[in-house]
């Protein structure tokens, strides 16, 4: 799919690393970010990688889907060093595991337990009640 400014590629997660490496070799030298969309009803996450080619002034989105039951994909950090912090954030906030990432440690949420806070099945009201009010309140 294309529009006037951005090309979008949708790939299977098993091919994502291979496609990313090919894109890097084609001149997509800048990794801007990766974000996650939680499709709770479809039991999937969609990862959206934003890439940029300085040489051709082209923006590209690389998308892939992961099952919520197995949110694992190979890390892009070996391809683009700038993926490092973005993958840590997605891991922490959504629970996506980036295989081969050198440092999937907490970035913001020290000592976090339970469902990652940006998943749609995270109950923020219950979390506040449990954490700060000792459970249910009348």
N, C-alpha and C positions, 0 to 999 in steps of 0.2 A: 504494500500500500504506500502511496505517496501523496503528499500535498505540496504546496509551493515551497515549503521550507524544510520539511522533515521527511525522511524515509523511515519506514517501520518494517522490521523483520520479525516474524514470529517463528521461533525454532523450538524443537523438542529439547528438553533439558539435557539429554544425553549428547546432543550435538553443540550445546551452547559454548563450551570451551573451544572446540575446533573452529566454530564460526567466529568467535571473538578473536582468536589468533589470526585468522584470515583477514578480518577487518583491520586489525592492527597493521598487518603487512600491506594492506591496501591504502594505508595512510590515515586511518582513524587513530590519531596519536594522543588524543585527550579523552580521558574518562571523566565525565562530569559528575555523575552520581548513579546510584541504583536506588530504586524505591520498590516498595511492596504494596500490592493491592490484595486485600483479603476478601475472597469470594466465598463467604461462609456457606451459603446455600449450595454452591457447587463443590464444596470441600477442596478448594484449591487456592493457592497463592499465585499471583502473577508478579514476576520480577520484571522491572522495566529499567534497562540500562541506557543511559544517555551518553552518547559518544559524539565526538567532534573531530573533523579533519581540518587542521589549520591550513594545509596546502590547498584543498579544494573548497574551503569554506562551506562544508557540508555537515549537517547535523543528522544523526541517525539514532533511532530507538531500537534496541534489541530486546525483544520480549520472549519470555518463556514461562511455562506454568509448572508448578510443583504441587503434588498432593499434600494436603494439610497433614496427613498421617505420616508422611516421609519428606519433610521439607529440607532436602539435601541437594546441593549443587556444587560443582567444582568452583573454587575461588578464582576470581579474575586478578587477584593481587599479583601473581607471577607475570601476568601480561601487562597490566597497568598498575604501577605502585600506588597510584592515587585511589584505587579501589579499597585499599586497606581499611580506612576509617568508616567508609560507607557500608562495607560488609559487616563490620562490627556493630554498627547501629542497627542494621536489619536483623542481625542475629539476636541482639538484645531486645528489640522492640517487638519482633514477630516470631522469634524462635527458628529462623532459617539457619541451617548449618552450612557453612561454606567449607567444603572438603579441601584440605591443603592450606587453609588460611593460617598464617604463622602466629596469630594472637587473638583468638576469639574470647577475650576477657571483657568484663563489664566496662562500659564506657561512661555511663551515667548512673546506672541503677545498682549500686553496691548492695550486696546481700539480698537481692530480689529472689523471691520464691513464688512459684505458681505460674499461672498463665501469663505469657508476655503481654504487656499493657496495651499494645496497639492492635492486638487481635480482636476481632469483633465479638468473640465469646468471652472476653474479659469483662467482668461485671464491676465497673468502677464504684458504683454505689455500695455494693457488698464489701469491696475492698476497704473503703473508707470506714464503713461501720465496724468491720473486724479490726482494722489497724488502730483506729483512734477512739472507738466507742465501746470496745469489748463485745461486739456482735450486734444482734438485732435490737432495735429500739422501738418502742411503742409510740 
